[in-house]
Amino acid sequence: MSEPAPDPAACGERIELLLEASAAAGPIARERAEELVRLVVELYGAGLERLLEIVDDAGAFDDRLAAAISADGLVSSLLLVHGLHPYGVADRVQQALDDVRPYLGSHGGDVRLLDVTAEGVVHLQLLGSCDGCASSAVTLELAVEDAIRAAAPEIVGIEVEESSPAPVGGVIPVEALTSRLRTAESPGGVTWAAAATLAELGVGSVHRTSVNGSGVLLARLLSGVYAYRDLCAGCGAAFEGAGLERAPAAPASAVLTCRGCGARYDVRRAGADLQDAARHLEPIPLLERDGVVEVAMRTPVSA
């Protein structure tokens, strides 16, 4: 029985960890480790490019083969690293949206690709929202952004329009999330407040804090920092004593388990409940600035 194919994201994270560990031996050791990785990547890239040339020269590279290559996560990710993917950015973005559309539909939403600029900026429009869910727009955007960046890592930005009214709950609307202008206090009672410093957040760790009187849970991965309300969607309990782990069937996942009811959530994918597709954690928009993680919260309205 053959060994399962390695997970690209898990391998990438392991490589990053090993490079960080090599820094402990000094700058020369780190430079040599980075050079080794670079040379190995270049060698395999040249081999993959030559392999595709041979297949094409043989007349075997057709639409069916291109589709099969694109559908294979491992092969597709390797070709992306070396700029050899058979599909362009716009096609990959559209396919990513098609793949995530069933998940969006489960929240009463949809998405439309408006444009991919020559500079690599993706313009989207979010459609609809789930009834009674204050964090719907943010949840949908996080799911869409995750899918797009996995399919087209070379893009430089994602700009989103929303067609439905902004939610009135405790999380800011999409227009505030995607705005380039970050002020101390935004219109509509939205405040960007410091939640923690990056130095306080170890990679692979969970940090619980309170911002504006609301519990906030921060999870730091190599791919970035994620923020959620410190409330389990299953039992409403806080995630006291919880940590991150990987799901056996998904090595690249980061799973948060509620000690109260046992519910398990995928931190990477908008806090989706792994047992109940209708439930998810409530995400909070965040901004990393000068080593400080800030989260966007609605300020209480005075009576």
BAKE-115366 format. One record per residue (C-alpha): residue in one letter; chain; y, z, x. Coordinates in steps of 0.2 Angstrom, whole numbers, plus 5000, padded with zeros to 4 digits. Layout:
N
> A,A,Y,Z,X
...
***
This chain:
303
> M,A,5000,5000,5000
> S,A,5017,4995,5007
> E,A,5031,5007,5010
> P,A,5045,5006,4997
> A,A,5061,4996,5003
> P,A,5074,5007,5010
> D,A,5089,5011,4999
> P,A,5105,5002,5007
> A,A,5117,5016,5002
> A,A,5106,5030,5008
> C,A,5103,5021,5025
> G,A,5122,5018,5026
> E,A,5125,5037,5023
> R,A,5112,5042,5036
> I,A,5120,5030,5049
> E,A,5137,5038,5046
> L,A,5130,5055,5048
> L,A,5121,5051,5064
> L,A,5137,5043,5071
> E,A,5147,5059,5066
> A,A,5134,5070,5075
> S,A,5135,5059,5091
> A,A,5153,5064,5092
> A,A,5148,5082,5096
> A,A,5142,5075,5113
> G,A,5159,5068,5117
> P,A,5169,5052,5114
> I,A,5158,5042,5126
> A,A,5142,5046,5117
> R,A,5150,5041,5101
> E,A,5157,5024,5108
> R,A,5139,5020,5114
> A,A,5131,5024,5097
> E,A,5144,5014,5088
> E,A,5141,4999,5100
> L,A,5122,5000,5098
> V,A,5124,5000,5079
> R,A,5136,4985,5080
> L,A,5125,4975,5092
> V,A,5110,4978,5080
> V,A,5120,4972,5065
> E,A,5126,4957,5074
> L,A,5108,4953,5079
> Y,A,5101,4954,5062
> G,A,5116,4945,5055
> A,A,5113,4930,5066
> G,A,5095,4930,5061
> L,A,5099,4930,5043
> E,A,5111,4916,5045
> R,A,5099,4906,5054
> L,A,5085,4909,5041
> L,A,5096,4903,5027
> E,A,5100,4888,5037
> I,A,5082,4884,5039
> V,A,5079,4886,5020
> D,A,5093,4875,5016
> D,A,5088,4862,5028
> A,A,5071,4862,5020
> G,A,5079,4858,5003
> A,A,5072,4875,4996
> F,A,5089,4884,4993
> D,A,5092,4880,4975
> D,A,5100,4890,4960
> R,A,5084,4899,4957
> L,A,5082,4905,4974
> A,A,5101,4910,4975
> A,A,5099,4920,4959
> A,A,5083,4929,4965
> I,A,5092,4933,4982
> S,A,5107,4940,4972
> A,A,5096,4951,4961
> D,A,5087,4959,4975
> G,A,5098,4974,4979
> L,A,5092,4976,4997
> V,A,5093,4958,5002
> S,A,5109,4956,4993
> S,A,5118,4971,5002
> L,A,5112,4964,5019
> L,A,5120,4947,5015
> L,A,5136,4955,5009
> V,A,5137,4964,5026
> H,A,5137,4948,5035
> G,A,5147,4937,5023
> L,A,5132,4927,5019
> H,A,5130,4930,5000
> P,A,5127,4915,4990
> Y,A,5139,4919,4976
> G,A,5158,4921,4978
> V,A,5168,4937,4974
> A,A,5172,4931,4956
> D,A,5154,4927,4952
> R,A,5148,4944,4959
> V,A,5162,4954,4949
> Q,A,5157,4945,4933
> Q,A,5139,4949,4936
> A,A,5143,4967,4939
> L,A,5153,4968,4923
> D,A,5138,4960,4914
> D,A,5126,4973,4921
> V,A,5137,4988,4917
> R,A,5142,4982,4899
> P,A,5127,4990,4890
> Y,A,5133,5007,4897
> L,A,5150,5003,4892
> G,A,5144,4999,4875
> S,A,5135,5016,4873
> H,A,5153,5023,4874
> G,A,5160,5011,4862
> G,A,5169,5001,4875
> D,A,5169,4984,4884
> V,A,5178,4975,4898
> R,A,5185,4958,4901
> L,A,5188,4950,4918
> L,A,5206,4943,4918
> D,A,5207,4937,4936
> V,A,5202,4939,4954
> T,A,5217,4935,4966
> A,A,5216,4927,4982
> E,A,5221,4944,4990
> G,A,5206,4952,4983
> V,A,5213,4961,4968
> V,A,5203,4962,4953
> H,A,5212,4962,4936
> L,A,5202,4969,4921
> Q,A,5205,4974,4903
> L,A,5196,4988,4895
> L,A,5192,4986,4877
> G,A,5189,5000,4864
> S,A,5184,5018,4867
> C,A,5171,5030,4861
> D,A,5177,5040,4845
> G,A,5181,5058,4848
> C,A,5180,5057,4867
> A,A,5196,5062,4876
> S,A,5189,5056,4893
> S,A,5182,5039,4887
> A,A,5195,5028,4896
> V,A,5193,5037,4912
> T,A,5174,5037,4911
> L,A,5173,5018,4907
> E,A,5185,5014,4922
> L,A,5175,5024,4934
> A,A,5158,5016,4929
> V,A,5166,4999,4930
> E,A,5174,5002,4947
> D,A,5158,5009,4954
> A,A,5149,4993,4949
> I,A,5162,4981,4955
> R,A,5163,4989,4972
> A,A,5145,4989,4974
> A,A,5144,4970,4970
> A,A,5160,4965,4980
> P,A,5164,4978,4993
> E,A,5177,4966,5001
> I,A,5189,4968,4986
> V,A,5205,4977,4990
> G,A,5210,4984,4973
> I,A,5206,4985,4955
> E,A,5220,4985,4942
> V,A,5216,4989,4924
> E,A,5224,4986,4907
> E,A,5219,4996,4892
> S,A,5220,4988,4874
> S,A,5217,5004,4864
> P,A,5228,5019,4862
> A,A,5228,5032,4876
> P,A,5218,5048,4872
> V,A,5226,5064,4868
> G,A,5214,5076,4876
> G,A,5216,5085,4893
> V,A,5213,5070,4904
> I,A,5227,5057,4908
> P,A,5226,5040,4901
> V,A,5220,5025,4911
> E,A,5238,5018,4914
> A,A,5242,5034,4923
> L,A,5226,5033,4933
> T,A,5229,5016,4939
> S,A,5248,5018,4942
> R,A,5254,5015,4960
> L,A,5268,5027,4957
> R,A,5262,5045,4960
> T,A,5275,5058,4956
> A,A,5274,5077,4955
> E,A,5275,5076,4936
> S,A,5272,5060,4926
> P,A,5278,5056,4908
> G,A,5267,5063,4894
> G,A,5265,5081,4902
> V,A,5253,5074,4916
> T,A,5254,5084,4932
> W,A,5246,5080,4949
> A,A,5241,5097,4956
> A,A,5233,5102,4972
> A,A,5214,5107,4970
> A,A,5208,5108,4988
> T,A,5210,5102,5005
> L,A,5198,5090,5012
> A,A,5194,5103,5026
> E,A,5187,5114,5012
> L,A,5175,5101,5005
> G,A,5160,5099,5016
> V,A,5151,5082,5014
> G,A,5137,5084,5001
> S,A,5145,5100,4994
> V,A,5152,5106,4977
> H,A,5168,5116,4976
> R,A,5173,5125,4960
> T,A,5191,5129,4957
> S,A,5204,5132,4944
> V,A,5219,5120,4941
> N,A,5232,5124,4927
> G,A,5220,5136,4920
> S,A,5206,5124,4918
> G,A,5190,5124,4928
> V,A,5188,5109,4940
> L,A,5173,5104,4950
> L,A,5174,5094,4966
> A,A,5160,5085,4974
> R,A,5162,5077,4991
> L,A,5151,5063,4997
> L,A,5152,5051,5011
> S,A,5159,5038,4998
> G,A,5173,5049,4993
> V,A,5178,5064,4982
> Y,A,5173,5065,4964
> A,A,5182,5077,4951
> Y,A,5175,5083,4934
> R,A,5178,5097,4922
> D,A,5168,5112,4927
> L,A,5159,5112,4910
> C,A,5141,5106,4907
> A,A,5140,5093,4893
> G,A,5124,5100,4887
> C,A,5127,5119,4885
> G,A,5146,5121,4889
> A,A,5142,5132,4904
> A,A,5151,5131,4921
> F,A,5142,5125,4936
> E,A,5141,5142,4944
> G,A,5129,5141,4959
> A,A,5125,5123,4957
> G,A,5123,5111,4972
> L,A,5120,5092,4974
> E,A,5103,5084,4977
> R,A,5095,5067,4977
> A,A,5084,5060,4963
> P,A,5067,5055,4969
> A,A,5068,5038,4961
> A,A,5086,5035,4967
> P,A,5089,5040,4986
> A,A,5107,5036,4985
> S,A,5111,5047,4970
> A,A,5120,5063,4970
> V,A,5113,5074,4956
> L,A,5122,5090,4949
> T,A,5110,5102,4939
> C,A,5116,5114,4927
> R,A,5108,5131,4930
> G,A,5110,5136,4912
> C,A,5101,5122,4902
> G,A,5094,5111,4916
> A,A,5104,5096,4912
> R,A,5106,5084,4927
> Y,A,5121,5073,4930
> D,A,5124,5058,4942
> V,A,5140,5062,4951
> R,A,5142,5045,4958
> R,A,5141,5036,4941
> A,A,5154,5044,4930
> G,A,5144,5060,4928
> A,A,5131,5052,4917
> D,A,5117,5063,4910
> L,A,5101,5057,4918
> Q,A,5091,5063,4902
> D,A,5103,5059,4888
> A,A,5113,5043,4889
> A,A,5125,5049,4876
> R,A,5131,5063,4887
> H,A,5142,5064,4902
> L,A,5153,5075,4912
> E,A,5172,5074,4909
> P,A,5179,5065,4924
> I,A,5196,5070,4931
> P,A,5207,5057,4940
> L,A,5211,5062,4958
> L,A,5221,5057,4973
> E,A,5219,5061,4991
> R,A,5235,5063,5000
> D,A,5239,5070,5017
> G,A,5222,5078,5018
> V,A,5224,5086,5001
> V,A,5214,5082,4985
> E,A,5226,5082,4970
> V,A,5219,5081,4952
> A,A,5229,5074,4936
> M,A,5229,5087,4922
> R,A,5239,5088,4906
> T,A,5252,5102,4906
> P,A,5251,5114,4891
> V,A,5264,5110,4878
> S,A,5277,5124,4874
> A,A,5277,5130,4857
***
